Amino acid sequence: MNTLKRFLLFLLSSILALSLFQLTSFADGTGDGNIDNGGGGMGSGTSQNKWVPGYDGVRVTVIRASDETPISTPVDYTNKKPSSSLIHFGKVSKMQYRNGTNLSVRVGGYVYQIPALPMPQIISSGGSITNIEVIKKYFCSEGAIKMISNDTGIDYALLTGGNYKLLLEPIAYFTFEGGFMGMTAHEAALYDQILNGGLRSKMVSLSHQNLPLSMFLETSDLGFPAWNGSTSSRVSNDQIITFLGLGIVRFNNAPTIPSPSQTSYQYRTDTDVITSVHLFTSAEITPDNPARVTFAIMGSTYTVTNIVIPEGDSQLVWIKWHTPSSPQSISIQVRSTNGSLNVSSITASIVDLNQNPPPNPTATDRNDSFQLPTVPNYPSITTASWGIWSASWHEYWVWISNWQWHSTGKDTGYWIDYGYWKDKGWWDYIWTSYFASLSANQAVVPDTKSPALASNRMKSGYGIEITSNGTTSSNAPSSHITGAQHAVTYFPEFSYQTYWRLHDLKSGGVNASFWLKTNEYSSYQSRVHFTPVWFPDGPYIPITRLLDAWTPAGMLTLQLQGTITISGNLFSDWHIAPKKTK
């Protein structure tokens, strides 16, 4: 009986069932689903490394569309009851990982919701194929949206008003190395990077095929590009992190924000930048016939050569170049001699940030209706990862026989093998991973020429000095990255908009430092910003964004802020005396 079971299991796992569902408009639900899927056969597992079809779920995070900020704690939905000792990584969304959150393992304490109306199966297997239209209809339905509204504590009318989107991420619950684990596709890719391919080596059909391909975007949104690669092949960690394992539900025709990497980039003037594209291939690209990708920019061409990629995989291809000194819009044309590119034309908008410095403050300025604004939280991206394929020849020598008969008589003779050795080897592909991270610190202090009360306390009307330091750390060659190149500060008296101050680059490179540009209204040409004399007592919080630390996987950026306490104003330092008479 055991032999029969093993045979049936082998027979079932050997059947490769591929499915590609075309996305169509969804009009009868509350939401509009931007989701497609694929998958394939699962192979066979062991007691230490296995996944049972149906043990899946979906992580849902509410995202504010205007600034792509998660506003809810992610909620995990599953039809199953995971083990109380489940190994997991907490409640972190793909958006948060993209913005720099690190993977953090936990044991037990896993919180999940079992929906009253069971979800359709999310992840395909060799014996059961999911239906993307059923999945879309479920998560776009009024019932599912109300369930999510209740579980996130966000009013249903507010949630569906057009200002928010739902980020969906498929989850798999499976046994790995004897431990029962739960993770999203993005977490699986990050975990596999930590294990140097250890997860992929045991669970590849799940972790690097059916889980990530169970959801992907048909159109770019929330800064994530659409997937146009294979829907039935195994994928890389880089592809999962960039493209896969997500779906988006929009409401009331909420605007779709195209991914910069797909359609357009915004660069600053006079800046070193990196422009990248994804190169896919269905057949291997070997050193015998490597790919070349050429970028045409403003009359110049930049060609990347000797690109090799294994069958069914992809790689980022990029060039580093310097933007012009004047603002303009330029078109970048990209072509490849082999494989297929995710984009062939990119529109680059070159902008000059030095256009809105604050006006000259005066002692008679007033703003009686001023209220302290909420400090904005601009999206930060502090980590990035990418990689490069290389190939080496794996020799495999085979003797090719060529027997020939040599006669020595009527019925006698002998055979001689005039064969030869032939190398029937193959290319072994090696993936080299790279990463980069951006960290920074800032000092906000009173102007050295002002009568400051303390290092963090001053009277309104005087100036402040702001210095920032940004460090870009990476294991990649210098040609892969740039250090931070720009810093711009926003101020509370302008509600962190309308006007801003740029910084000068005091020292560049991967250890960059910045200070404010000289203030044209300063008598001493100091590098200061003058606080308005009318600013109320209390915290004065400028924020600074560090920009243009470029990697092949995009720009790293982060927000810094410091606080100066305002107590009194400069008028208290003035002394008015009666006119002296003779």
C-alpha positions in Angstrom: 0.0 0.0 0.0 2.9 2.4 0.9 4.5 1.7 -2.5 1.2 2.5 -4.3 0.8 5.7 -2.4 4.4 6.7 -3.3 3.7 5.9 -6.9 0.5 8.0 -7.0 2.2 10.9 -5.3 5.0 10.7 -7.8 2.5 10.5 -10.7 0.5 13.5 -9.4 3.6 15.7 -8.7 5.0 14.9 -12.2 2.0 16.4 -14.0 2.9 20.0 -14.9 -0.3 22.1 -15.0 0.3 25.6 -16.3 -2.2 28.4 -16.2 -2.3 32.0 -17.4 -5.4 34.0 -16.8 -6.1 37.2 -18.7 -7.2 40.2 -16.6 -10.4 41.8 -17.6 -12.4 44.8 -16.2 -14.3 44.1 -13.0 -17.4 46.2 -12.8 -19.8 44.4 -10.4 -17.7 44.8 -7.2 -16.8 47.6 -4.9 -13.1 47.7 -5.9 -11.1 47.4 -9.1 -8.5 44.6 -9.0 -5.1 45.1 -10.5 -4.0 41.4 -10.2 -2.9 38.6 -12.5 -1.3 35.2 -11.7 0.4 32.1 -13.0 2.1 29.0 -11.6 3.0 25.5 -12.3 3.7 22.0 -10.9 4.9 21.6 -7.4 7.3 18.6 -7.5 7.5 16.3 -4.5 8.3 17.1 -0.9 9.7 15.4 2.2 8.5 15.3 5.8 11.1 18.0 6.6 10.3 20.3 3.6 6.8 20.3 2.2 3.7 22.4 1.4 0.2 21.2 1.4 -2.1 22.9 -1.2 -4.7 25.1 0.4 -2.3 26.2 3.2 -2.2 29.8 2.0 -3.5 33.2 2.8 -3.4 36.9 1.9 -1.9 39.9 3.7 -3.9 43.1 3.3 -2.5 46.5 4.0 -4.3 49.8 3.5 -2.1 52.3 1.5 -2.7 56.0 1.2 -2.5 56.7 -2.5 -1.2 60.3 -2.4 2.1 59.4 -0.7 2.1 55.6 -0.9 2.2 55.3 2.9 0.8 52.3 4.7 -1.8 53.6 7.2 -2.9 50.2 8.7 -1.3 47.3 10.4 -1.3 44.5 7.9 -4.1 41.9 8.4 -3.4 38.3 7.5 -6.4 36.2 6.2 -6.4 32.5 5.9 -8.9 29.6 5.9 -6.5 27.5 8.0 -5.5 27.6 11.6 -1.7 27.9 11.7 0.3 26.3 14.4 0.7 28.3 17.7 4.4 27.8 17.3 4.4 29.2 13.7 7.7 30.8 12.6 7.0 34.1 10.9 8.3 37.6 10.3 5.6 39.7 11.9 3.2 42.0 10.1 5.3 43.9 7.6 4.1 44.8 4.1 6.0 44.7 0.8 5.8 48.5 0.8 7.6 48.6 4.2 10.3 46.2 3.1 10.8 48.4 0.0 11.2 51.4 2.3 14.0 49.8 4.4 12.4 47.6 7.0 14.6 44.6 7.8 13.5 40.9 8.1 12.9 39.9 11.8 12.1 36.4 12.7 9.5 35.5 15.4 8.3 32.3 16.9 4.6 32.1 18.0 2.3 35.0 18.6 1.0 35.0 15.0 -2.2 36.9 14.6 -4.5 36.1 11.7 -8.2 36.3 10.7 -10.3 33.4 9.4 -12.9 35.1 7.1 -16.6 34.2 7.6 -16.8 33.5 3.8 -13.8 31.3 3.0 -11.3 32.7 0.5 -10.7 30.9 -2.8 -7.4 29.0 -3.0 -4.6 31.5 -3.7 -1.6 29.4 -4.6 -1.7 26.9 -7.5 -0.2 23.4 -7.2 0.2 20.5 -9.6 -3.2 19.2 -8.7 -5.2 22.4 -8.1 -5.0 25.5 -10.3 -6.3 28.8 -8.9 -8.7 31.1 -10.8 -7.6 34.7 -10.8 -11.0 36.0 -11.7 -12.5 34.3 -8.6 -9.7 35.7 -6.4 -10.3 39.2 -7.8 -14.1 39.0 -7.4 -13.6 37.9 -3.8 -11.3 40.8 -2.8 -13.2 43.4 -4.8 -16.5 42.5 -3.3 -18.4 44.6 -0.9 -18.4 41.9 1.7 -14.6 41.5 1.6 -14.0 45.3 1.7 -16.4 45.6 4.7 -14.5 42.8 6.4 -11.2 44.6 5.8 -12.7 47.9 7.0 -13.8 46.3 10.2 -10.5 44.5 10.8 -8.3 47.6 10.1 -10.6 50.1 12.0 -11.0 52.3 8.9 -14.4 53.6 8.1 -15.9 51.8 5.0 -16.9 55.1 3.3 -13.5 56.5 3.9 -11.7 53.4 2.7 -13.7 53.3 -0.5 -13.6 57.0 -1.2 -10.8 56.9 -3.7 -7.9 58.1 -1.4 -6.8 54.6 -0.4 -5.8 51.3 -2.0 -5.5 47.8 -0.8 -2.1 46.0 -1.1 -2.6 42.3 -1.3 0.2 39.8 -0.8 -0.1 36.0 -1.0 1.1 34.0 2.0 2.3 30.4 2.2 2.3 28.2 5.3 4.7 25.3 4.9 7.3 23.1 6.6 10.9 24.0 6.1 13.8 22.1 7.7 11.2 20.6 10.1 9.8 23.9 11.2 6.3 25.2 10.3 6.7 28.7 8.7 4.5 31.4 7.2 5.7 34.1 4.9 4.8 36.3 1.9 6.7 36.0 -1.4 8.7 39.1 -0.6 9.7 37.6 2.8 10.6 34.3 1.1 13.0 36.1 -1.2 14.6 38.1 1.6 14.9 34.9 3.7 16.5 33.0 0.8 19.1 35.8 0.4 20.0 35.4 4.1 20.3 31.6 3.6 22.4 32.0 0.5 19.8 30.0 -1.5 18.9 27.5 1.2 15.2 28.0 0.9 15.2 27.8 -2.9 17.2 24.6 -2.8 14.5 22.8 -0.8 11.2 24.6 -1.7 11.8 26.2 -5.2 8.5 25.2 -6.7 6.7 27.0 -3.9 9.0 29.8 -2.8 10.3 30.8 -6.2 7.5 29.9 -8.6 3.9 29.3 -7.4 3.9 31.7 -4.4 5.4 34.7 -6.1 3.5 34.1 -9.4 0.1 33.7 -7.5 -0.3 37.5 -7.7 1.4 40.2 -9.8 0.4 43.5 -11.4 -1.0 43.8 -14.9 -0.3 47.6 -14.8 2.3 49.5 -12.7 1.0 51.0 -9.5 2.2 52.3 -6.1 5.8 52.4 -7.5 5.7 48.6 -8.3 6.2 47.7 -12.0 3.9 45.3 -13.9 5.2 41.8 -14.6 5.7 40.8 -18.2 8.0 37.8 -17.7 7.1 34.1 -17.7 4.1 33.0 -15.7 5.2 29.4 -15.5 8.9 29.4 -14.8 11.0 29.7 -11.6 12.0 33.2 -10.8 14.9 34.9 -8.9 14.9 36.7 -5.6 15.5 40.0 -7.4 12.4 39.4 -9.6 10.3 38.6 -6.6 11.4 41.7 -4.7 10.8 44.0 -7.6 7.8 42.6 -9.4 6.0 39.7 -7.8 3.8 38.6 -4.9 1.3 41.5 -4.9 -2.0 42.7 -6.1 -3.7 46.0 -5.7 -7.4 46.9 -5.3 -8.4 50.5 -6.2 -11.6 52.4 -5.5 -13.7 54.9 -7.5 -11.1 55.1 -10.3 -8.3 56.2 -7.9 -5.3 57.4 -9.9 -2.7 54.8 -10.8 0.8 56.1 -10.2 3.1 54.6 -12.8 6.3 53.0 -11.6 9.3 55.3 -12.4 11.3 52.3 -13.5 8.7 51.4 -16.1 7.8 54.7 -17.7 9.6 57.7 -16.4 12.3 59.0 -14.1 12.7 62.3 -12.3 16.3 63.5 -11.9 17.9 66.6 -10.5 20.1 68.9 -12.7 23.8 68.4 -12.8 23.7 65.1 -11.0 25.2 61.6 -11.4 22.3 59.2 -11.9 21.8 55.5 -12.8 19.2 54.5 -15.3 18.2 50.8 -15.3 16.0 48.4 -17.2 15.2 44.7 -16.8 16.4 42.3 -19.4 14.4 39.0 -19.6 15.1 35.9 -21.6 13.3 32.6 -22.3 16.4 30.9 -23.7 19.8 31.2 -22.1 22.1 34.0 -23.1 25.6 32.6 -23.1 29.1 34.0 -23.3 29.3 32.6 -26.8 26.5 35.1 -27.8 26.2 37.6 -25.0 23.6 40.3 -25.0 24.4 44.0 -25.4 22.0 46.7 -24.2 22.4 50.2 -25.6 21.0 53.4 -24.0 20.7 56.5 -26.3 20.7 59.7 -24.3 20.9 63.3 -25.7 23.0 62.3 -28.7 25.3 59.9 -26.8 25.1 56.2 -26.6 26.1 54.0 -23.7 26.4 50.2 -24.3 26.6 47.5 -21.6 28.2 44.4 -23.0 28.9 40.7 -22.1 25.5 40.2 -20.5 24.7 36.5 -19.7 21.5 35.2 -18.2 20.2 31.6 -17.7 17.1 30.4 -19.3 13.9 31.9 -18.1 15.6 34.5 -15.9 16.4 38.2 -15.9 18.8 40.8 -14.8 18.9 44.6 -14.2 21.1 46.4 -16.8 22.1 49.9 -16.1 24.3 52.9 -17.0 25.6 55.7 -14.9 25.5 59.2 -16.5 25.4 62.9 -15.6 22.3 65.0 -16.1 22.4 68.4 -17.9 22.7 71.6 -15.9 19.4 73.0 -17.2 15.9 71.7 -16.5 14.3 69.8 -19.5 12.6 66.7 -20.5 14.6 64.1 -22.5 13.8 60.7 -24.1 16.0 57.7 -23.4 15.8 55.0 -26.0 16.9 51.4 -25.0 17.5 48.4 -27.2 19.0 45.0 -26.7 20.6 42.5 -29.1 19.2 39.5 -27.2 16.4 38.8 -24.8 13.5 41.3 -24.2 13.4 44.5 -22.3 10.7 45.6 -19.9 10.8 49.1 -21.5 12.3 50.5 -24.7 11.7 54.2 -24.0 12.0 56.2 -20.8 11.0 59.8 -20.3 13.4 61.6 -18.0 12.3 64.8 -16.4 15.3 66.9 -15.3 14.3 69.4 -12.6 16.0 72.2 -10.8 15.2 72.3 -7.1 16.8 75.7 -6.5 13.6 77.5 -7.6 11.7 78.2 -4.4 13.9 79.7 -1.6 12.0 81.4 1.2 11.3 85.2 0.9 13.1 87.7 3.0 11.7 87.7 6.6 11.1 91.0 8.2 10.4 92.2 11.8 6.9 93.3 10.9 5.8 89.9 9.5 2.7 88.4 11.2 0.7 85.3 10.9 -2.0 85.4 13.6 -3.9 82.4 12.3 -0.9 80.0 12.2 -1.2 76.5 13.6 1.6 74.0 13.9 1.3 71.7 10.9 1.7 67.9 11.1 5.2 66.9 10.2 5.0 65.0 6.9 6.6 61.6 6.6 8.0 61.3 3.1 8.6 57.8 1.9 12.1 56.6 2.7 14.0 54.0 0.7 17.2 53.1 2.6 18.1 49.7 1.2 18.3 48.2 -2.3 19.5 44.9 -3.7 20.4 43.7 -7.2 22.8 41.3 -8.8 24.7 40.2 -11.9 24.8 36.9 -13.7 28.1 35.4 -14.8 28.8 32.0 -16.4 31.6 29.5 -16.5 32.0 26.5 -18.7 31.4 23.1 -17.1 33.5 20.5 -19.0 32.0 17.2 -19.7 34.1 15.1 -22.0 32.5 12.2 -23.9 34.2 9.7 -26.1 32.6 9.6 -29.6 33.4 6.1 -31.0 34.2 5.6 -34.7 34.9 1.8 -35.1 36.4 0.7 -38.4 37.1 -2.9 -39.6 40.6 -3.8 -40.8 40.7 -7.0 -42.8 43.8 -9.3 -42.6 42.3 -12.2 -44.6 39.2 -13.7 -45.9 37.5 -14.1 -42.6 40.0 -12.4 -40.3 40.6 -8.9 -39.2 40.2 -6.5 -36.3 38.3 -3.4 -35.3 40.0 -0.1 -34.5 38.2 2.8 -32.8 39.1 6.0 -34.5 37.0 7.9 -32.1 37.7 11.2 -30.4 36.9 13.0 -27.2 34.3 15.7 -27.4 33.4 18.2 -24.7 29.6 18.1 -24.3 29.7 20.4 -21.3 27.4 23.3 -20.4 27.4 26.7 -18.9 27.1 27.1 -15.1 25.5 30.4 -14.2 26.5 32.2 -11.0 24.5 34.9 -9.4 26.4 37.6 -7.5 24.3 39.6 -5.1 24.9 43.2 -4.2 23.2 45.6 -1.8 23.4 49.2 -0.7 22.0 51.0 2.3 21.8 54.7 3.2 22.1 56.1 6.7 22.3 59.7 7.9 22.4 62.1 10.8 21.6 65.7 11.2 22.4 68.6 13.5 20.0 71.6 13.8 21.5 74.4 16.0 21.0 78.1 16.6 23.1 80.4 14.4 26.5 81.0 16.0 26.0 84.7 15.7 22.7 84.7 17.5 22.2 85.1 21.3 21.0 81.5 21.7 19.6 80.3 25.0 21.1 76.8 24.6 22.2 74.5 21.8 18.6 73.5 21.2 16.8 76.6 22.5 16.5 80.0 20.9 14.3 83.0 20.4 12.2 83.4 17.2 13.5 85.7 14.5 17.1 84.4 14.7 18.7 81.9 12.3 19.4 78.2 12.5 22.2 76.2 11.0 21.5 72.7 9.6 24.2 70.2 8.7 23.6 66.6 7.5 25.8 63.6 6.8 24.8 60.7 4.6 26.7 57.4 4.3 26.0 54.9 1.5 27.3 51.5 2.4 27.6 48.8 -0.3 29.4 45.6 -1.2 29.2 46.6 -4.9 31.9 48.3 -7.1 31.8 52.0 -7.2 30.5 51.9 -10.7 27.2 50.5 -9.3 26.3 53.3 -6.9 26.6 57.0 -6.0 26.6 58.7 -2.7 23.8 61.1 -1.7 24.2 64.3 -3.8 21.4 66.6 -2.7 19.7 67.7 0.5 16.6 69.9 0.7 15.0 71.3 3.9 11.3 72.2 4.4 10.0 74.4 7.2 6.9 74.5 9.5 6.1 78.1 8.8 5.4 77.2 5.2 3.5 74.0 6.2 6.5 72.0 4.7 5.6 73.1 1.2 5.7 76.2 -1.1 9.3 77.1 -0.1 12.4 75.1 0.7 16.1 75.6 1.0 18.8 73.6 -0.8 22.1 72.5 0.8 25.5 72.7 -0.7 27.6 69.6 -0.9 30.4 70.1 1.6 32.1 66.8 0.7 30.8 64.2 -1.8 31.1 60.5 -2.4 29.7 57.7 -0.3 30.4 59.7 2.9 28.6 62.9 1.9 28.1 66.0 4.1 25.8 69.0 3.5 25.2 72.5 4.8 22.7 75.1 3.9 23.4 77.4 1.0 24.4 80.9 2.0 21.4 83.0 2.8 21.2 86.1 0.5 19.4 88.0 3.3 22.1 87.4 5.9 24.4 90.4 6.6 27.2 88.0 7.1 26.4 85.7 4.2 25.8 82.9 6.7 24.5 79.5 5.9 21.4 79.9 8.0 17.6 79.9 7.8 15.8 82.7 9.7 12.9 81.6 11.8 9.9 84.0 11.5 9.7 86.4 14.4 6.0 85.6 14.9 6.6 81.8 15.3 4.9 80.7 18.6 6.8 79.3 21.5 7.3 75.5 21.3 9.0 73.1 18.9 10.3 74.3 15.6 10.9 71.2 13.4 12.5 71.5 10.0 12.8 68.3 8.0 15.5 67.5 5.4 15.4 65.0 2.6 18.6 63.4 1.4 18.3 62.6 -2.3 20.2 61.0 -5.2 22.0 58.1 -3.7 21.6 56.0 -6.8 21.8 52.2 -7.3 20.8 50.0 -10.2 17.6 49.1 -8.2 16.7 52.8 -7.8 17.3 55.8 -5.7 17.9 55.7 -2.0 16.4 58.5 0.0 15.5 59.3 3.6 14.1 62.0 5.8 15.8 63.7 8.7 14.4 66.0 11.3 15.6 68.0 14.2 13.9 70.2 16.8 14.7 73.6 18.1 12.6 74.9 21.0 11.4 78.5 20.5 11.1 80.6 23.7 10.5 84.3 23.3 11.5 86.4 20.3 14.2 88.7 19.2 12.3 91.8 20.3 13.1 91.0 24.0 16.8 91.6 23.1 16.0 95.2 21.9 16.5 98.0 24.3 14.6 101.2 23.7 16.0 104.2 25.5 14.8 107.8 25.7 16.5 110.2 23.4 19.5 111.9 25.1 19.2 115.6 25.4 21.9 118.2 26.1 
